[in-house]
């Protein structure tokens, strides 16, 4: 028995391909733009005196910036230093994001200055958890037994 596709003319038959967004990571253009934004934001955060009580005297590490394909949106991953409560700092950075975007527009040369959204980077917490697991004597015994 023939299926539906066998009855279609050869020119109408197309292979279904997964969308590019699902199969590929960020482009070189997105990676370069993300690093450009990250470096500029680090300088801005270092130089500017942000007038938000939650940011007074707080140091943050800007670990990564992911830029959308159209370069109009940027997700900024930050980690507050010094035992500061992260959600308060993230909320404060999102409150001043329009100011930071304005300063960023004067610093970088891009057609569009991306809208900034700040998120907590939990990769340090995950790495610490992995280190604790690997330091467990039972796991260490299993690892040394494999060699």
C-alpha positions in Angstrom: 0.0 0.0 0.0 1.3 3.4 -0.9 1.4 6.2 1.6 0.4 9.8 1.1 3.9 11.0 0.4 4.4 8.4 -2.4 1.4 9.9 -4.2 2.8 13.5 -4.1 5.0 14.7 -6.9 8.7 14.6 -6.2 9.0 18.4 -6.0 6.3 18.6 -3.3 8.0 16.1 -1.1 10.2 17.8 1.5 12.1 16.4 4.3 11.1 17.8 7.7 14.1 19.3 9.4 14.2 20.4 13.0 14.2 24.1 13.5 17.7 25.8 13.7 17.0 27.1 17.1 16.7 23.6 18.6 19.7 22.1 16.8 22.4 24.8 17.1 23.8 26.9 19.8 24.5 30.7 19.7 26.1 32.0 16.5 29.6 33.6 16.5 27.9 37.0 16.2 25.8 36.4 19.3 28.8 35.2 21.3 30.9 38.3 20.2 28.0 40.6 21.1 27.5 38.9 24.4 31.2 39.4 25.4 31.1 43.0 24.2 28.1 43.7 26.4 29.6 41.8 29.3 32.9 43.7 29.2 31.1 47.1 28.9 28.6 46.3 31.7 31.5 45.3 34.0 33.1 48.7 33.4 29.8 50.5 33.9 29.0 48.6 37.1 32.5 49.4 38.4 32.4 53.1 37.6 28.8 54.1 38.3 27.3 54.8 41.6 23.9 53.1 41.3 21.3 54.8 43.5 19.5 51.8 44.8 19.8 50.8 48.5 20.1 47.1 47.7 23.2 47.8 45.5 25.0 50.1 48.0 28.4 48.6 48.6 27.6 45.3 46.8 30.1 43.7 44.4 28.7 41.4 41.7 30.4 39.1 39.2 28.9 39.3 35.8 29.6 35.7 34.6 27.9 35.5 31.2 25.7 37.5 28.8 23.5 35.6 26.4 22.2 37.8 23.5 19.1 36.9 21.4 19.5 36.1 17.7 18.3 39.6 16.8 20.6 41.2 19.4 17.8 43.1 20.9 17.6 41.2 24.3 20.4 40.2 26.7 20.2 37.8 29.6 22.9 38.8 32.1 23.9 36.2 34.7 25.3 37.7 37.9 26.6 36.3 41.2 26.6 38.7 44.2 29.8 38.5 46.3 30.3 38.7 50.0 27.3 36.6 51.2 24.7 39.1 50.0 21.2 37.9 49.5 21.1 37.2 45.7 17.3 37.8 45.0 17.4 41.3 46.4 20.5 42.2 44.3 18.9 40.7 41.1 15.7 42.7 41.7 17.7 45.9 42.2 19.7 45.3 39.0 16.5 44.7 37.1 15.1 48.0 38.5 18.2 50.0 37.2 18.4 48.0 34.0 17.0 50.9 31.9 19.7 53.2 33.3 22.4 50.6 32.6 21.0 50.1 29.0 21.3 53.9 28.5 24.9 53.9 29.7 25.6 50.8 27.6 24.3 52.5 24.5 26.9 55.3 24.9 29.7 52.7 25.4 29.3 50.1 22.7 28.9 50.4 19.0 25.9 48.2 18.0 22.9 49.0 15.9 20.6 48.2 18.8 21.4 48.4 22.5 19.9 45.2 23.9 17.3 45.3 26.7 18.9 43.9 29.8 17.5 41.2 32.1 19.5 40.1 35.1 19.3 36.5 36.4 21.1 34.8 39.3 23.9 32.5 38.1 23.6 29.3 40.0 26.6 27.6 38.4 28.8 28.3 41.4 26.3 26.5 43.6 26.1 23.5 41.3 30.0 23.4 41.2 30.1 23.5 45.0 27.6 20.6 45.2 29.6 18.5 42.8 32.8 19.2 44.8 31.1 18.1 48.0 29.9 14.9 46.2 33.3 14.1 44.9 34.9 14.7 48.3 32.5 12.2 49.9 34.6 9.2 51.1 32.2 6.6 49.5 32.5 8.3 46.1 36.3 8.8 46.4 36.6 5.0 47.2 34.6 4.2 44.0 36.7 6.6 41.9 40.0 5.2 43.2 38.8 1.7 42.8 38.2 2.2 39.0 41.9 3.0 38.2 
